[in-house]
Amino acid sequence: MWSMRKTLNTALLWRKELFNCLIKEDTVYTSSLTGCLSNRSRLTLQELLLLYRILCKVIIYIIIVPRAPEIDPAECLVADNCATVVWRLPEEDNKIDHYILEYRKTNYEGPPRVKEERNWDIIDNIKGTEYTLSGLKFETKYMNFRVRACNKAVAGDYSEPITLETKGFNFSFDGSTSHQNLKVDDFSVEWDSSGGKGQESKVKGKENKGSGQVSLMKNNMRSGTPSPKRTSISGRPASARSNRDRFTGESYTVLGDAVIEGGQHYWEVKSQKDCKSYSIGVSYRNLGKFDQLGKTITSWCIHINNWLQASFAAKHNNKAKAMDAQVPDKIGVYCDYDGGHISFYNADTKQLLHTFKTKFTQPVIPAFMVWCGGLKLYTGLQVPSAIKSFQKGDGGLGGSANSLIGLAQ
């Protein structure tokens, strides 16, 4: 039995041959078509016209355009940096072969705009009526989605598009706050024994330009969102950044460029395999230029030392608590500002490593220390569902009885 596609292709070929005969008013027809229809090698014009009309009806039947699907917003879900879109057809159509899902990121709520900076991304050949996009980075506030059905011959109209909210915590390393011995890009930092002279020139060049317009243009090109260097999580302006001597001495520190003043936020950090020493945590913005993370009452971190005597410890207020767990390849940091929790997780397994319980009295900022190695930063992430469930069940405080509990001053 011929497939629908083969039937369509054959019908289109026959119609073309018949059309050519009708135009020429030629009753001689000796193609393979006559072999399928009769033993005669000649058809009359009336027979050709009738056959042409029949083939047109067959083709229209085969290539009937599918109706536009309907996306069900109530069934759609955004969680764990994944977006699941669910749709259905207005009526059953057993001729549907597959669906095409299109999506794009945006900062505008409501229906998609005609003129949008980003193009639609396409997922083709979807056999079911739902699809999950995973591993997304949510550097914008929303995502637009639309879907169309396809039969063997043609794609139907698009569904009415929907807009889903995709909040994530976005920030990068703030190179203007880093120690001279650190080479800083937006999402990576490396120890630089030469003193970061090249980076110093780069930063100074940016500062000398001094144009708010140029800076804003660069940030908009990167993410299409207001720069976190200019706004904190609550939307209020962040403090002006210091120059390159923000940290000095043995405080090999760099800060993030977004301030946390409320809510729950999550980010991940991965170290280079040969990194000898690094710390990951948060601090108040007034961390001293000689201060090291975890050695003050205004900073909380976990510290990994692979130099001489290996150690893995939680640090706060110059006190350390050794951890028995193996150092994971990637560490997740969960900050619940309102609840006063700073928790560290194995980013892959979501195993809790340590929780600090405190009471923040000032905004905090992501903070990092690295010596002889490098770190890579992952942002635009939502709080994972496993961590949300863990915290709601007070599991996040399970290790707090033996934790370093500090009241923020």
N, C-alpha and C positions, 0 to 999 in steps of 0.2 A: 504494500500500500504506500502510495506516494506521500511524502510529508507535505504539510501545508505550505512550507517555503517552496518546495519543488513545484507544487501545483501552481502557485502564484507565478513563479518564473516562467513556467510553460505557457500559462494563459497570457501573460504579457507578451511573450514572443509570438504566439499565434495571432494575437490582436494586431501586432505590428505588421505581420505579413498580410493579414486580411485588409488592413487599412491601405497598404501600398497597392494591393490589387484593385481596391475600390477607387482609389485616386486615378489609377491608370485606365479604369474601366476595362480591365483585362480579365477575361473569363478563364484564361489558361492558368491553372494552379497546380504545380507539380511538386510542391514541397512535401516534407514528411507529414504535414498536417493531413493531406488527402489520404495518406496511408492509414491514418488513425480513424478516418471517418468513413471511407468507402474505397472500393477498388477503382473508382473512376479517377482519371487524371485531369478532369475539367469540371468546374463548378460554374453555375450561372451567377450573374450579378445579384439576383434576388437571394440565392442561397448564401452567397458571401455576406450580404448585408444582414441576413437573419443570424448567421453564425457570429458575425461581429457584435450584434446586439446581445446575444446570449453570453458571449465572452465578457463583455463589459459588465453585465450583471453579476457574473461569477467573480470578477475581480473586485467589484464594489463590496460583495459579500465577504470576500476574503480579507480585504484591507479595511474593513469598517473600523473607524477610529475609536479606541477605547475611551470610556468616560473618565473624567478627572477623579482621582482618589480623594478621599477626605481624611485629613490628619486629625486624630483624636487627642487634643491637648491634655485631657484628663489622664490618659494612659502614658503620655510621654514623661520621661524622667531624666533629670540631670543630677548625677551624683558620682563621686569618686573620679572626677575628671573624665566621665563618660556621659554621652548623651544618647538616650534611647528614644527613637521616634516610631510611633505606631499609627497605622492608617488602615482604611478599609475602602472598598468600592461602594458606590451608591446602590448598585445591584450586582448580583452574581454574574460573572463573565468568565466562562470556561476557556475562552480563547486567549486569555492573558498569559504571556510567556514569562515576563519578568518586569521589574520596576527599576526606575532610576531615581535615586535620592540626591538632591543637591543641597548644599549648605554653605554658609559664609558667616564670618564673624563681623560684629558691628557694635557700635556704642549707642545705637539709637533704639529706643523701645518702640513697639508697635510694628505696623506692616513695613516690609522692606522698602527702602527708597529706590527710586529709579536710578539716581546717580549715587553710586556707592563706591568707596575707594577700593574695596576688595571684590574680586571676581568670585563666582560660584565655584566651589569644588564639587566634583561629581563622583558618586559611587554607583556603578552600573551592575547590571545582571543580578539584582536582588530577587530571590525566588519567593520569599515570604512577604508578609505585610507588616514587618517591623525590622528595625535595624539599629544596632548599637555602635556608635563611634567611640572608640576607646583611646586612651593615651593622649587626650587633648590637653593643650595648655590654654588656660582661660585668661588671656591678656586683655580681653574685651569684656564688656558687661553683658552682652547678649549674643545669640546666634540665630540666624534665619534658616528655616528649613522649608523645602517644597519637594513634591514627589510626583512622578508621572508613571502611568502604566503603558506597557508595550505589548502588542501581539507579535506575531511572526513577521509582520510587514511594516508596521508603523507605530510611532509613539504617540500617545494621546496628549491631551492638554495637561498643564500643570495644576496641581491642587492649589487651593488657597494657601499661601505661605503662612507659617506661624513663627513667632519669636519666643525663644526660651531664654530665661535669665541664666547667665553663666558667671557667677561671681568667683573670683579667685584672688589670692593674695599675691600682688605683683610688686616686686622690688628688685633692685640689682645692687651690686657693690658700689659704694660711693668712693671713687678714687681719690677725691679731695680730702678724705679723712684717713687715708692709709699711711702706714709707716713708710719711711723712705726706702726700706729694703723690700718692699712688696710691689710687684708688678700686677696692676689691676685692670681687668676688662669688666664688662657689664656682669658677666656670670662666671668669671674665673679669677682666681688670685694665686700668684706664685711667689715664692721666696726668690729674691734677686740679690745675690751677694754683692753685685756691683753698686748697689744703692739706688737702683731705679732711676738712673739719670735720664734715660730715654722717656720713661713715663713722666718724670718731672717736667720735661720740656713740653710734652703733650698736654699735661694738665695746665701748665702756665699759659700755653698758647690758647687754650679754651677760655681761661680766665681773662686774658687780655682782650679777647674779642668782646666780652662783656655785653653782648647784645642779647636781650631777653627774647627778641624775635628769632634770632638764629638758634638759640637753645630750644625754644618751643618748637620750631620747625623740625629740628633733629628728633626730639622726643615723639612728635606726632608721626613722623615717618617710621619710627621704630615700632610703635605699638598702637597708634591711633587713640591713645588714652592720655588724659592729663598726666604729666610727669609726677611720679611719687616724690621727686625731689622738691616739688613745690607744694604738694598737699600731703597731709597725713591721712591715716585711715579714716579718721572722723571727718575729713574734709577741711580742717583748719590748716592754715599755712604752717609748714615746718620751719624750724629755725634755719637761719643762714648757715651754710657750710663753712667750715674752717679751711685753712690752707693745708699744705702738705706736711707741716710739722705738727699735725693734730696729735700724732703719737710718736714717741721717740724712745731712745734707750732700748730696753729689752721688751718693750710693749709692742710686739709685732702684730698690730691690730688694724683691722679695717671694719667700718660700720656699714650697715645697709642704708639705702637712701629713702626708706619709708618709716614713719613713726607709727607706733601702735598705741592708741588711746582708748581702745574698747574692742569688744567682740572676740571672736575665736579665729585663729589664723594658723596656717601650717606651711612649712617649707622643708626642703630636703637638701642635704649636703653630702657630697662624695669626695673623698680624699684621694690623692695620688697614692699608688701602692708604696712608693718609697718615701712618703712623707714622714719625717722624724718626729714632729710634734705639732699638734693643732688643738684648738678649742672652738666649741660651737655653743652659742647661747644668746642671751639678751643682756642689755644693760640700760641704765639711764643715760641720757645724752650728756650728762656732766661727768662722765668717766674721765679721770685725769690722764694727761698725756703720758705719764710714766706708769699708770696703773695697768695691771695685767688682769685679764678676765678671771673671775672666780676668787680673786684675792681682795675684793672690796665688798662692802655691804650693798653696793648698788649694781652688782653683776652676778649672773647665774650662768653656769656653763657645765658641759662635760669636757674633760680633757683627756687626750690620748697622747701618750709618750712612747715612741718606739726607739728612743735613743738610750744606749747603755742599759738601764733597767726599765723594761716595758711596764707601763701602768695604764689603767683605764679607770677614771674616777670622776665623780660629780663634785663640783667646787662652788663654794659661796662663802663670802666673808672670811677668806683665808683658811677655810676648813675644807677638808677633802674626805669623801667617802668612796672607798674602793668598790668597784663593781665586779661581780664574778662572771658576768656575761662576756661572750666573745665579741670583739669589736666588729660591728657589721660593715659591709662594703659601703652602704649608704645609710645615713642617719636622718630620721624625720624629727622635726621640732614642732611641737604643738604649744601654742600660747593662748591661754584663756585669760585675757586681761581682767575681765570683770570677776571671774571666779578665782583669780589669783593662783593659777597653775602654770608651771612651765614643765612640760613633759618631753622626754626624749624616747624615740622608738627606733627599732630596726625597721627601716623604711620598706623592706621587702616582705617581712613576715608580720609586721605590726606588733612585735613583741615589745612590751614596755621595758625600758632600760632604767629609767629613773624619773621621779617627779619631785619638783620643788613646790611647796605650798607657801604662799606669801600673800602680802597685801600691797599692791602697787599704789604709790602715792604720786607718781609722776609717769609721763609717757615713757615707754621703753622702745628700744630700737634693736634689730638683729645685730649681733656682734660676732666677730670671728678673729682668731689668732692662728697664724701659721708660721712655721720655721722649717727651713730645709725641705720644701715640698710645695704642694699646691692643693687648692680646693676648687670644686665645681659646684655652682649653686643652681638649684631647681626651684623656680617660683611659678606663679600662675596656677597654683594648686588649691583645690578645695580640701577641707578637713575630711579625711577618709571616713567612710561610714563605720568601719571597725573601731576607729578611735572615738568617734562620737558615741557609739554604743558603750564602749569601755568606760568613757567618762561619765555617761549618764548613770551607769550602774555603780558609780563610785569606785570602779576598778582603777581609775587613774590615781587614786589615793592609796591603793593597796600597798605600795612600797613606801609610802610616806612616813610610816611609823619609824622607819630607820633612816629616813631622808634627812637632809640638812634643811631644817625649817627655819626660815628667816622672815622677820617682819621688816618690810621695806621702810626705809626712813625717808 
